[in-house]
Amino acid sequence: MSANQSPAGKQPTATYDSAFLRACRREPVPHTPVWFMRQAGRSLPEYRKVREGIPMLESCMRPDLVTEITLQPVRRHGVDAAIYFSDIVVPLKAIGIDLDIKPGVGPVVERPVRSRADLARLRDLTPEDVSYVTEAIGLLTRELGSTPLIGFAGAPFTLASYLVEGGPSRNHEHTKAMMYGDPQLWADLLDRLAGITGAFLKVQIEAGASAVQLFDSWVGALAPADYRRSVLPASAKVFRAVADYGVPRIHFGVGTGELLGLLGEAGADVVGVDWRVPLDEAARRVGPGRALQGNLDPAVLFSTPEAVQTKAREILDAAAGLEGHVFNLGHGVLPATDPDALTRLVSYVHEQTAR
Ligand SMILES: Cc1c2[nH]c(c1CCC(=O)O)Cc1[nH]c(c(CCC(=O)O)c1C)Cc1[nH]c(c(CCC(=O)O)c1C)Cc1[nH]c(c(C)c1CCC(=O)O)C2
């Protein structure tokens, strides 16, 4: 380890000491750090311009494009962290699953995974399968300076939902049918996905990501007892796979009010909270020893600047007693959001919390 490198991983000391990583570690911060889920993407005209004519999955495999798109919201909004531009289905595509991302729809899988024979198509992921990720993160960390890069992956349940349903689903009926009807097949599927996801996060950390977020976007569809029995073991395996790197591990899902304690228990250092539970109440549910991330309703950004400030202030007040707080939305930036509303929100949180 050289003098300007931190104890945890490869990042320079200035990155290690950034407000975002300090908040994740529940250390004192110069201001509350801010980033937004889906901060790169359709809300930005510069994104729409560089993506013109290039399919989503193809753009994820081009390191030059990934680097540019990841940097766009950092330049424009002055957020405290970058999130690697990709999608949760990229590692599945990389191991040969026949899927595509359809504009306005989301990931669609040609042949859904419904049987034990289908499971054989889910092979392990090697770093060579995603060499473009290693290359892009190398380019990115050089450009980002002291701004940390967040790597991410989809959690086993949310990935399983796309694979088993064959596409986006409101009720997850085929997924739950397998979970309740063939618990051994379900456990084997989630365990296989946990291996792929863990390997994918390792690639990102080895390449220079300073934190990772596990997106279990749709797990709020489950009751706590079912989550604990049928999902938590797989998500815990993902978190264990990257525990030794010492980089913060963030765990996020939507509609997870009843699951917040378990999301922490699965092995997260930071629990992401949507807008349905105030952060002080979320802290009681999560318990001590973990930071929280959230939780402005992304739809609030369509309101007046004054209303956005009022709601942001409420969140900062609810977060006042927390051990660590990373300001974020309660889910991703909506595509029609005015980007200036996001820039104003970053400045507001920074001003209000400057110490
Ligand atoms: C569930 C999920 C997916 N993908 C993702 C999740 C978890 C986060 C969440 O809950 O929102 C994760 C994701 N997908 C994307 C990012 C980019 C990084 C960032 O946050 O800036 C991240 C973190 C890019 C993307 N992923 C996608 C886009 C839009 C495609 C485009 O711009 O053409 C982007 C920018 C496609 C996608 N991919 C997925 C959906 C639902 C969609 C939207 C479909 C649509 O409305 O067109 C699956």
PDBQT file of the ligand as one rigid body, heavy atoms in Angstrom, charges set to zero:
ROOT
HETATM    1  C1  LIG A 401     -35.154  -2.771 -11.999  1.00  0.00    +0.000 C 
HETATM    2  C2  LIG A 401     -33.910  -2.232 -12.642  1.00  0.00    +0.000 A 
HETATM    3  C3  LIG A 401     -33.584  -2.304 -14.023  1.00  0.00    +0.000 A 
HETATM    4  N1  LIG A 401     -32.349  -1.696 -14.179  1.00  0.00    +0.000 N 
HETATM    5  C4  LIG A 401     -31.901  -1.226 -12.963  1.00  0.00    +0.000 A 
HETATM    6  C5  LIG A 401     -32.842  -1.593 -11.987  1.00  0.00    +0.000 A 
HETATM    7  C6  LIG A 401     -32.685  -1.334 -10.527  1.00  0.00    +0.000 C 
HETATM    8  C7  LIG A 401     -32.962   0.093 -10.212  1.00  0.00    +0.000 C 
HETATM    9  C8  LIG A 401     -34.415   0.466 -10.177  1.00  0.00    +0.000 C 
HETATM   10  O1  LIG A 401     -35.140  -0.133  -9.381  1.00  0.00    +0.000 OA
HETATM   11  O2  LIG A 401     -34.796   1.340 -10.937  1.00  0.00    +0.000 OA
HETATM   12  C9  LIG A 401     -30.619  -0.588 -12.649  1.00  0.00    +0.000 C 
HETATM   13  C10 LIG A 401     -30.132   0.490 -13.532  1.00  0.00    +0.000 A 
HETATM   14  N2  LIG A 401     -30.391   0.680 -14.854  1.00  0.00    +0.000 N 
HETATM   15  C11 LIG A 401     -29.701   1.761 -15.299  1.00  0.00    +0.000 A 
HETATM   16  C12 LIG A 401     -28.923   2.254 -14.235  1.00  0.00    +0.000 A 
HETATM   17  C13 LIG A 401     -27.936   3.387 -14.479  1.00  0.00    +0.000 C 
HETATM   18  C14 LIG A 401     -27.138   3.983 -13.495  1.00  0.00    +0.000 C 
HETATM   19  C15 LIG A 401     -27.801   5.191 -12.830  1.00  0.00    +0.000 C 
HETATM   20  O3  LIG A 401     -28.499   4.998 -11.817  1.00  0.00    +0.000 OA
HETATM   21  O4  LIG A 401     -27.570   6.320 -13.271  1.00  0.00    +0.000 OA
HETATM   22  C16 LIG A 401     -29.191   1.479 -13.118  1.00  0.00    +0.000 A 
HETATM   23  C17 LIG A 401     -28.660   1.609 -11.705  1.00  0.00    +0.000 C 
HETATM   24  C18 LIG A 401     -29.700   2.315 -16.656  1.00  0.00    +0.000 C 
HETATM   25  C19 LIG A 401     -30.915   2.135 -17.480  1.00  0.00    +0.000 A 
HETATM   26  N3  LIG A 401     -31.674   1.002 -17.624  1.00  0.00    +0.000 N 
HETATM   27  C20 LIG A 401     -32.668   1.225 -18.519  1.00  0.00    +0.000 A 
HETATM   28  C21 LIG A 401     -32.558   2.547 -18.999  1.00  0.00    +0.000 A 
HETATM   29  C22 LIG A 401     -33.461   3.178 -20.023  1.00  0.00    +0.000 C 
HETATM   30  C23 LIG A 401     -33.042   2.742 -21.388  1.00  0.00    +0.000 C 
HETATM   31  C24 LIG A 401     -32.714   3.882 -22.308  1.00  0.00    +0.000 C 
HETATM   32  O5  LIG A 401     -32.249   4.957 -21.870  1.00  0.00    +0.000 OA
HETATM   33  O6  LIG A 401     -32.887   3.669 -23.519  1.00  0.00    +0.000 OA
HETATM   34  C25 LIG A 401     -31.450   3.128 -18.366  1.00  0.00    +0.000 A 
HETATM   35  C26 LIG A 401     -30.878   4.496 -18.559  1.00  0.00    +0.000 C 
HETATM   36  C27 LIG A 401     -33.667   0.206 -18.955  1.00  0.00    +0.000 C 
HETATM   37  C28 LIG A 401     -34.344  -0.487 -17.851  1.00  0.00    +0.000 A 
HETATM   38  N4  LIG A 401     -33.792  -1.502 -17.119  1.00  0.00    +0.000 N 
HETATM   39  C29 LIG A 401     -34.678  -1.898 -16.132  1.00  0.00    +0.000 A 
HETATM   40  C30 LIG A 401     -35.838  -1.094 -16.270  1.00  0.00    +0.000 A 
HETATM   41  C31 LIG A 401     -37.070  -1.199 -15.387  1.00  0.00    +0.000 C 
HETATM   42  C32 LIG A 401     -35.629  -0.207 -17.336  1.00  0.00    +0.000 A 
HETATM   43  C33 LIG A 401     -36.522   0.913 -17.836  1.00  0.00    +0.000 C 
HETATM   44  C34 LIG A 401     -37.291   0.597 -19.057  1.00  0.00    +0.000 C 
HETATM   45  C35 LIG A 401     -37.753   1.894 -19.721  1.00  0.00    +0.000 C 
HETATM   46  O7  LIG A 401     -38.517   2.643 -19.092  1.00  0.00    +0.000 OA
HETATM   47  O8  LIG A 401     -37.326   2.135 -20.850  1.00  0.00    +0.000 OA
HETATM   48  C36 LIG A 401     -34.377  -2.929 -15.108  1.00  0.00    +0.000 C 
ENDROOT
TORSDOF 0
